[in-house]
Amino acid sequence: MRAAQWNDYELIDTGDGERLERWGDILLIRPDPQILWSSDRVDPRWRGAHARYHRSKSGGGSWEAYKPMPQVWKIAWNDLTFRLKPMGFKHTGIFPEQAVNWAFAQEAIRKAGRPIKVLNLFGYTGAATLACMQAGAAVTHVDASKGMVQWAKENAQASGLADRPVRWLVDDCLKFVQREQRRGNTYDAIIMDPPSYGRGPGGEVWKLEEQLYGLIQQCLPILSDNPLFFILNSYTTGLSPSVMAYLLGLLLRPRFGGEVSADEIGLPVTNTGLILPCGSTALWAE
């Protein structure tokens, strides 16, 4: 289990299908279906939350506000600044457990001793992009949502990185990779966090189980001759870390050698000292 470490974010407690989290000064209660255990909820912060997200039986859900809170607020990680807001489907605009991968990428880029070009596919609000930019890499950030790409740009501005080398692109990730092949462009590192299901800006349908292998395969021609790393994240139930590691090992090691590792990633829970698993990551590194 690889656990992320934060100052501005804290997973305070869990129980009865919910998380109690601190995002800077804001306390939120959000549902998590894998929290199967009960909690006595003695921590008074359960009763001091600013808002709670309620799932709807018909899908989606809504936020219930308990106390006044800003529409947008900021938290920091390693001198990066992220703008947060309560969104539909319980999200805030950042997945804090991913910090362990941002730190890995930063260390690899800084140790490389050479210019590094990174491709971040399904880049969302840009946390991984900013981490790589901060470490000195030139980044191409691709996401199918115009709103998410704009949010990522705002995070870059808030972090003082707006003048760093980056391309912000609203595009279907598979189609973009295929065009990069035709252009002859290459990258030293690739990060991808594909959804279980989604649609591209032109209505393209993405189904992870059917298309993940093909997407990684399509990425091989756009890797440089001396790639640094490949990070594959997933929150898809049933896609185990071992399966993700097998995919990367099968496709990358015959050509580039290197090593593959995979594990669950998680967040430490303050009130129990345990780690809550929050997703899976597979890593290939030179």
C-alpha positions in Angstrom: 0.0 0.0 0.0 1.4 3.4 -1.1 0.0 6.1 1.1 -0.1 9.8 0.2 1.0 12.4 2.8 -0.5 15.9 3.1 -0.8 18.9 5.4 -3.7 20.7 3.8 -5.8 17.5 3.4 -6.7 15.1 6.1 -8.9 12.0 6.1 -10.1 12.3 9.7 -12.4 9.3 10.1 -14.5 6.8 8.2 -17.6 4.7 9.0 -21.1 3.7 7.9 -20.3 4.3 4.2 -18.9 7.8 4.7 -15.6 9.7 5.0 -15.0 12.8 7.2 -12.4 14.9 5.4 -10.6 18.2 6.0 -9.7 20.2 2.9 -7.8 23.1 4.3 -10.3 24.7 6.7 -13.3 23.1 5.1 -14.8 19.9 6.5 -16.8 17.6 4.2 -18.6 14.3 4.6 -18.6 12.2 1.4 -19.9 8.7 0.6 -17.6 5.8 0.0 -19.2 2.5 -0.8 -16.1 0.5 0.2 -16.4 1.7 3.8 -18.3 -1.3 5.2 -17.6 -0.8 8.9 -19.4 1.3 11.5 -18.1 4.2 13.5 -19.0 5.6 16.9 -18.3 9.1 15.4 -17.0 10.5 18.7 -14.9 13.0 16.9 -16.8 16.3 17.2 -15.8 17.2 13.6 -18.5 14.9 12.3 -21.0 17.4 13.7 -19.0 20.4 12.5 -18.9 19.6 8.8 -19.6 22.4 6.3 -21.5 20.0 3.9 -22.4 16.4 3.2 -22.9 14.8 -0.2 -26.0 12.6 -0.5 -26.2 9.9 -3.2 -29.4 9.6 -5.2 -30.9 6.2 -5.8 -31.5 7.2 -9.4 -27.8 8.2 -9.8 -25.7 11.2 -9.0 -26.7 13.1 -5.9 -26.4 16.5 -4.2 -24.6 18.5 -1.6 -26.4 19.5 1.7 -24.8 22.6 3.2 -24.7 22.8 7.0 -22.5 25.9 7.4 -21.5 28.8 5.1 -18.5 27.9 3.0 -16.8 29.5 0.0 -17.8 28.5 -3.5 -14.2 28.0 -4.4 -11.3 27.7 -1.9 -7.6 26.6 -2.2 -5.3 24.0 -0.7 -1.6 23.5 -1.2 0.7 20.5 -1.7 4.5 21.0 -2.0 4.1 24.6 -3.1 1.4 23.7 -5.6 -2.0 25.4 -5.2 -5.3 23.7 -6.2 -8.6 25.4 -6.5 -11.4 23.3 -5.1 -15.2 23.4 -5.2 -18.0 20.9 -4.4 -19.0 19.2 -7.7 -21.6 16.8 -8.8 -20.8 13.1 -8.1 -19.2 14.1 -4.8 -15.9 15.4 -6.2 -14.0 18.5 -5.2 -11.5 18.7 -8.2 -8.6 16.7 -6.8 -7.9 13.2 -5.7 -5.5 13.6 -2.7 -4.4 9.9 -2.8 -2.6 10.6 -6.1 0.0 12.8 -4.3 2.1 9.7 -3.9 2.3 9.4 -7.7 3.0 13.2 -8.1 6.0 12.8 -5.7 7.3 9.8 -7.7 7.1 11.7 -11.0 8.8 14.7 -9.5 11.7 12.7 -8.1 12.2 10.8 -11.4 12.2 14.0 -13.5 14.6 15.8 -11.2 17.0 12.8 -11.1 16.9 12.4 -14.9 19.5 15.1 -15.5 18.0 15.8 -19.0 15.0 17.6 -20.5 11.9 15.5 -20.0 8.6 15.7 -22.0 5.6 14.3 -20.3 2.2 13.4 -21.7 -0.7 13.5 -19.2 -3.8 11.8 -20.7 -7.2 12.2 -19.0 -5.4 15.0 -17.2 -8.5 16.3 -15.3 -7.8 19.4 -13.3 -4.0 19.1 -13.8 -2.5 18.1 -10.5 -0.1 15.6 -12.1 0.6 18.1 -14.9 1.5 20.8 -12.3 3.7 18.4 -10.3 5.7 17.5 -13.5 5.9 21.2 -14.6 7.2 22.2 -11.1 9.9 19.5 -11.4 11.1 21.0 -14.7 9.3 18.9 -17.4 7.5 20.2 -20.4 4.0 18.8 -20.3 1.2 18.1 -22.8 -2.1 17.9 -20.9 -5.0 16.3 -22.7 -8.6 15.9 -21.4 -11.9 15.6 -23.2 -13.6 18.2 -21.0 -13.1 21.8 -21.8 -14.1 22.8 -18.3 -11.5 20.5 -16.7 -8.8 21.9 -19.0 -9.7 25.4 -18.0 -9.7 24.4 -14.3 -6.2 23.0 -14.8 -5.0 26.2 -16.4 -6.4 28.1 -13.3 -4.5 25.8 -11.0 -1.3 26.4 -13.0 -1.9 30.2 -12.6 -2.6 29.8 -8.9 0.6 27.8 -8.5 2.8 30.4 -10.3 3.5 28.0 -13.2 1.5 29.6 -16.0 4.7 30.6 -17.9 6.2 27.0 -17.8 6.3 25.0 -21.0 2.9 23.3 -21.3 0.2 22.5 -23.9 -3.4 22.5 -22.8 -5.5 20.4 -25.2 -9.3 19.5 -25.2 -9.3 16.3 -27.2 -10.1 12.6 -27.3 -7.1 10.9 -25.8 -6.9 7.9 -28.2 -7.3 10.1 -31.3 -4.7 12.5 -30.0 -2.2 9.7 -29.5 -2.8 8.4 -33.0 -2.2 11.9 -34.4 1.0 12.2 -32.4 2.1 9.0 -34.1 1.6 10.5 -37.5 3.4 13.7 -36.5 6.3 11.7 -35.2 6.1 13.4 -31.8 7.5 11.5 -28.8 7.5 11.7 -25.0 9.8 10.6 -22.2 7.0 9.8 -19.8 3.3 9.1 -20.0 0.7 9.4 -17.2 -2.8 8.2 -17.7 -5.8 8.0 -15.4 -8.6 6.7 -17.6 -12.2 6.6 -16.5 -14.3 3.4 -16.5 -16.6 5.0 -19.0 -16.7 8.4 -20.7 -17.2 10.4 -23.9 -14.8 12.5 -25.9 -15.5 16.0 -27.1 -16.9 14.6 -30.4 -19.1 12.0 -28.7 -16.5 9.3 -28.8 -17.3 6.4 -26.4 -14.7 5.2 -24.0 -15.1 1.8 -22.2 -12.0 1.0 -20.2 -12.2 -2.8 -20.3 -12.5 -2.8 -24.0 -10.0 0.0 -24.9 -7.3 0.2 -22.2 -5.0 -2.4 -23.7 -5.3 -0.8 -27.2 -4.6 2.7 -25.8 -1.4 1.6 -24.0 -0.4 -0.2 -27.2 -1.0 3.0 -29.2 1.3 4.9 -26.8 4.3 2.7 -27.5 5.3 4.5 -30.8 5.2 7.9 -29.1 7.6 7.0 -26.3 11.1 8.2 -26.8 14.0 5.8 -27.2 14.9 6.3 -23.6 11.7 6.7 -21.7 11.7 7.6 -18.0 8.4 6.3 -16.6 4.8 5.2 -17.4 2.1 5.7 -14.7 -1.3 4.0 -15.0 -3.9 4.9 -12.5 -7.4 3.3 -12.1 -10.4 3.5 -9.9 -12.3 0.8 -11.8 -13.7 -2.0 -9.7 -12.3 -5.3 -10.8 -9.2 -3.9 -12.5 -6.6 -5.1 -10.0 -3.1 -3.7 -9.6 -1.7 -7.0 -10.7 -3.6 -6.9 -14.0 -2.4 -3.3 -14.6 1.2 -4.4 -13.9 0.8 -7.3 -16.3 -0.4 -4.9 -19.0 2.6 -2.6 -18.6 5.0 -5.4 -18.3 3.7 -7.2 -21.4 3.8 -4.0 -23.6 6.8 -2.1 -22.2 9.4 -4.5 -21.0 10.1 -6.3 -24.3 11.1 -3.0 -25.9 12.5 -0.9 -23.0 13.4 -3.4 -20.2 13.0 -1.6 -16.9 10.9 -2.7 -13.9 7.1 -2.8 -13.3 5.5 -2.4 -9.9 1.9 -2.0 -8.8 -0.1 -1.5 -5.6 -3.2 0.0 -4.1 -2.8 3.7 -3.2 -4.5 5.1 -0.1 -4.9 7.7 2.5 -4.0 7.5 6.2 -7.0 7.8 8.5 -6.2 10.0 11.5 -8.6 8.4 14.0 -7.5 4.8 13.4 -4.0 5.0 12.1 -5.0 2.7 9.3 -4.8 3.2 5.5 -8.0 3.5 3.4 -7.4 2.1 -0.1 -8.5 4.6 -2.7 -7.5 3.2 -6.1 -4.7 1.4 -7.9 -1.5 2.4 -9.7 0.9 0.5 -11.9 4.3 2.0 -12.6 6.9 1.2 -15.3 10.3 2.9 -14.8 13.6 2.6 -16.5 
